[in-house]
């Protein structure tokens, strides 16, 4: 790009003093356990110009900054973060690094072509390896365990869903390594109450997301990037004549040659972007470390990631220090796509997650919950991630992972690095590249629709369990949930 300022020149306006002390919502288990100094880095102090500005210091923003610097170390890169690196979804998730996007291969084949769906599967499987290889290259100990994923049918009503999923992967020819397990075989890996079958996918790993996101921040800084914490972006503006794209913050304006929006669910808090994603809260409970006898009764020595087939979503992982994480959705959507620290703690949903955990493993009835937290995930209208960069406006974006962002964020960072530095990417034909989802409906229709779907999903799960069979008719809620 022409007109680059040197990194030394670009960094001069940045403050060297720490920001004033401010109250912050609890950061949760992962960041507390990351072994990193969480003291905020200095914020922006006045207007500045840089080559690349990234808004959001989560997985997407940090992978993007890392990839730009790896391709062209001479570029100055600033990452603007409202709180601290990893404070959002990247530091709150369920530790799942998988080869999935939110749209299933079967649905993706229906929307596009079988060949396109196969290509996405191949790229995402390679992405799991790429993430772990990059961590090793950067010297990041993210406590990775390549145990794969077990998608478990709990109850006879979930068994047809598992079998149909396996069949759809076989039809597409992407069933390499996948296994359909019966109940006795599953019990040799993990003993789950009322488990009838499972689909095993080897392409996944459990990671420590706090160690990953904080380690990425250090990698960016070692590469010459700057992370400006405690700096809230209020608006993003495209290139305007000779003036480059810019980020207007509460501490000054960052003007750049390229600006990348990497704010996931928090995108909905920016003017002109409120309807780009729906911030849907996902909540988690975490047990105290279990004793050896309890683990012996459960098994789970392979550290596989676990999920059920419920529409309301169950996801589980095992930590290296012997805890069980149980997450799910169910906390209500808030009118106007509001995001507030108070919403991270929703008593009824956390209580329900606790009950669900005990229904999976009845021997945990007396085990204490040490941590409970939550946070919003960004859901696009069609469930498909949006990854794009427009050189004419100078604006890029990668949002809309719907809870599948640990791996997809790495791919997004590589794609954006390609497009910003090289002007092209070998991933250009993937359906999420250059994609912009249809916007969500305006309020109050958005609130009415989201609340209807949330309630309907819970009712469908309860009815299927009560009747012992999956729903036969495809209703409005199921069509809206189809992905």
Secondary structure, DSSP 8 states (H G I E B T S, - for coil): -TT---HHHHHTTS--S-----------HHHHTS-S---------S-EEEEEEEE--SHHHHHHHHHHHHH-TTS-EEEE-SSSTTTTGGGTS--EEES--SS-HHHHHHHS-HHHHHHHHHHHHHHHHHHHHHHHHTT-----B---EEEEEESHHHHHHHHHHHHHHHHHT--TT-EEEEHHHHHTTB--TTEEEEEEE-SEEE--HHHHHHHHHHHHHHTT-EEE-S--EEEEE--BTTB--EEEETTEEEEEEEEEE--GGGGGGSTT-TTTSEEEEEEEEEE----HHHHHHHB-TT--EEE---TT-EEEEE-TTS-EEEEEE-S---GGG---GGGG--HHHHHHHHHHHHHH-GGGTT--EEEEEEEEEEE-TTS--EEEEETTTTEEEEE--TT-HHHHHHHHHHHHHIIIIIS--TTTTSTTBT--------TTHHHHHHHHHHHHHHHHHHHHHHHTS--SS--HHHHHH--
